[in-house]
Amino acid sequence: MKTARYFKDAEFRRCTPSCSIEDMEQDFLDLLDRIREIAGIPLVLTCAYRSVAYDKSKGRSGKGAHTFGCAVDIRCNADSTRYKIITAALKCGVKRIGIGNGFVHIDNCTRAQGLSENVIWTYY
């Protein structure tokens, strides 16, 4: 059974698409807890695990970080919140961050999973 200090299964069920804490990698859940602790603010998840089929149904490759259970999108509607999330993520060694309209993407996928490291991108 997978666990997290600050995140409950209900939070993952509210994501789009709905998922379970069990879909996530335990190492990633531990990382999320550390980010939450350092940021000092609640992290509201809007997207976590996506199945390959769901990912492809949205025109994606089916090989994104969300499909590995090592990525989340965190609601973020204020510049100061974005700063706290990104600063905490970098302090925790996160090497993949995306910035979108109203959210910050955090993941810890690696080159072994075919994804670039040491990158920050935007969705604009």
C-alpha positions as a Markdown table, in Angstrom:
| # | Residue | x | y | z |
|---|---|---|---|---|
| 1 | Met | 0.0 | 0.0 | 0.0 |
| 2 | Lys | 1.4 | 3.4 | -1.0 |
| 3 | Thr | 1.4 | 6.3 | 1.4 |
| 4 | Ala | 2.0 | 10.0 | 1.6 |
| 5 | Arg | 2.1 | 12.3 | 4.5 |
| 6 | Tyr | 0.3 | 15.2 | 2.9 |
| 7 | Phe | -1.7 | 13.5 | 0.1 |
| 8 | Lys | -4.7 | 11.1 | 0.4 |
| 9 | Asp | -6.2 | 8.8 | -2.2 |
| 10 | Ala | -9.3 | 11.2 | -2.5 |
| 11 | Glu | -7.0 | 13.9 | -3.9 |
| 12 | Phe | -5.9 | 11.6 | -6.7 |
| 13 | Arg | -9.5 | 10.6 | -7.4 |
| 14 | Arg | -10.4 | 14.3 | -7.9 |
| 15 | Cys | -7.7 | 14.7 | -10.6 |
| 16 | Thr | -8.4 | 14.7 | -14.3 |
| 17 | Pro | -8.4 | 11.9 | -15.2 |
| 18 | Ser | -9.3 | 10.3 | -11.9 |
| 19 | Cys | -6.6 | 8.0 | -10.6 |
| 20 | Ser | -5.5 | 6.4 | -7.3 |
| 21 | Ile | -2.5 | 6.9 | -5.0 |
| 22 | Glu | -1.7 | 3.3 | -5.9 |
| 23 | Asp | -1.0 | 4.4 | -9.5 |
| 24 | Met | 1.9 | 6.6 | -8.4 |
| 25 | Glu | 5.5 | 5.6 | -7.7 |
| 26 | Gln | 6.3 | 5.6 | -3.9 |
| 27 | Asp | 9.5 | 7.5 | -4.5 |
| 28 | Phe | 7.6 | 10.2 | -6.3 |
| 29 | Leu | 5.0 | 10.4 | -3.4 |
| 30 | Asp | 7.9 | 10.8 | -1.0 |
| 31 | Leu | 9.3 | 13.6 | -3.2 |
| 32 | Leu | 5.9 | 15.3 | -3.2 |
| 33 | Asp | 5.8 | 15.3 | 0.5 |
| 34 | Arg | 9.3 | 16.9 | 0.7 |
| 35 | Ile | 8.2 | 19.6 | -1.8 |
| 36 | Arg | 5.1 | 20.3 | 0.2 |
| 37 | Glu | 7.1 | 20.5 | 3.4 |
| 38 | Ile | 9.6 | 23.0 | 2.0 |
| 39 | Ala | 7.0 | 25.1 | 0.1 |
| 40 | Gly | 5.0 | 25.4 | 3.3 |
| 41 | Ile | 1.7 | 25.6 | 1.4 |
| 42 | Pro | -1.0 | 23.0 | 0.4 |
| 43 | Leu | -0.4 | 21.5 | -3.0 |
| 44 | Val | -3.7 | 21.0 | -4.9 |
| 45 | Leu | -3.3 | 18.3 | -7.5 |
| 46 | Thr | -5.2 | 18.7 | -10.8 |
| 47 | Cys | -3.6 | 15.8 | -12.7 |
| 48 | Ala | -1.5 | 12.9 | -11.6 |
| 49 | Tyr | -1.4 | 9.4 | -13.2 |
| 50 | Arg | -2.7 | 9.0 | -16.8 |
| 51 | Ser | -3.0 | 5.6 | -18.5 |
| 52 | Val | -1.3 | 5.2 | -21.8 |
| 53 | Ala | -4.7 | 4.8 | -23.4 |
| 54 | Tyr | -6.0 | 8.1 | -21.9 |
| 55 | Asp | -2.8 | 9.9 | -22.9 |
| 56 | Lys | -3.1 | 8.7 | -26.5 |
| 57 | Ser | -6.8 | 9.6 | -26.6 |
| 58 | Lys | -5.8 | 13.2 | -26.0 |
| 59 | Gly | -3.3 | 13.2 | -28.9 |
| 60 | Arg | -0.2 | 12.6 | -26.7 |
| 61 | Ser | 2.5 | 10.0 | -27.2 |
| 62 | Gly | 1.4 | 7.7 | -24.3 |
| 63 | Lys | 5.0 | 7.9 | -23.1 |
| 64 | Gly | 4.8 | 11.1 | -20.9 |
| 65 | Ala | 5.8 | 11.3 | -17.3 |
| 66 | His | 2.3 | 11.1 | -16.1 |
| 67 | Thr | 2.0 | 7.5 | -17.6 |
| 68 | Phe | 4.9 | 6.4 | -15.4 |
| 69 | Gly | 3.3 | 7.6 | -12.2 |
| 70 | Cys | 6.0 | 10.1 | -11.5 |
| 71 | Ala | 4.4 | 13.4 | -12.4 |
| 72 | Val | 1.7 | 15.8 | -11.2 |
| 73 | Asp | 0.2 | 19.1 | -12.1 |
| 74 | Ile | -0.3 | 21.4 | -9.2 |
| 75 | Arg | -2.9 | 24.2 | -9.2 |
| 76 | Cys | -1.2 | 27.5 | -9.1 |
| 77 | Asn | -3.0 | 30.8 | -9.7 |
| 78 | Ala | -0.6 | 33.3 | -8.0 |
| 79 | Asp | 3.0 | 34.2 | -8.8 |
| 80 | Ser | 4.1 | 33.8 | -5.2 |
| 81 | Thr | 2.6 | 30.3 | -5.1 |
| 82 | Arg | 4.4 | 29.4 | -8.3 |
| 83 | Tyr | 7.7 | 30.7 | -6.8 |
| 84 | Lys | 7.2 | 28.6 | -3.7 |
| 85 | Ile | 6.4 | 25.4 | -5.6 |
| 86 | Ile | 9.3 | 25.8 | -8.1 |
| 87 | Thr | 11.8 | 26.8 | -5.5 |
| 88 | Ala | 10.9 | 23.8 | -3.3 |
| 89 | Ala | 11.0 | 21.5 | -6.3 |
| 90 | Leu | 14.5 | 22.6 | -7.2 |
| 91 | Lys | 15.7 | 22.3 | -3.6 |
| 92 | Cys | 14.4 | 18.7 | -3.8 |
| 93 | Gly | 16.4 | 17.9 | -6.9 |
| 94 | Val | 13.5 | 18.0 | -9.4 |
| 95 | Lys | 14.9 | 18.3 | -12.9 |
| 96 | Arg | 11.7 | 18.6 | -15.0 |
| 97 | Ile | 9.3 | 21.4 | -14.5 |
| 98 | Gly | 6.5 | 22.8 | -16.7 |
| 99 | Ile | 4.7 | 26.1 | -16.2 |
| 100 | Gly | 1.2 | 26.4 | -17.5 |
| 101 | Asn | -1.7 | 28.7 | -17.2 |
| 102 | Gly | -2.9 | 28.0 | -13.7 |
| 103 | Phe | -0.6 | 25.0 | -12.9 |
| 104 | Val | 2.9 | 23.8 | -12.4 |
| 105 | His | 4.0 | 20.4 | -13.7 |
| 106 | Ile | 6.5 | 18.5 | -11.5 |
| 107 | Asp | 8.1 | 15.2 | -12.4 |
| 108 | Asn | 11.1 | 13.1 | -11.6 |
| 109 | Cys | 11.2 | 10.9 | -14.7 |
| 110 | Thr | 14.7 | 10.2 | -16.1 |
| 111 | Arg | 16.6 | 9.8 | -19.3 |
| 112 | Ala | 16.1 | 6.0 | -18.8 |
| 113 | Gln | 12.4 | 6.7 | -19.4 |
| 114 | Gly | 13.3 | 8.6 | -22.5 |
| 115 | Leu | 12.7 | 12.1 | -21.1 |
| 116 | Ser | 15.1 | 15.0 | -21.0 |
| 117 | Glu | 16.4 | 16.2 | -17.7 |
| 118 | Asn | 17.4 | 19.7 | -16.4 |
| 119 | Val | 14.5 | 21.4 | -18.3 |
| 120 | Ile | 11.9 | 24.0 | -17.5 |
| 121 | Trp | 9.2 | 24.5 | -20.2 |
| 122 | Thr | 6.0 | 26.4 | -20.7 |
| 123 | Tyr | 2.7 | 25.4 | -22.1 |
| 124 | Tyr | 1.9 | 28.8 | -23.5 |
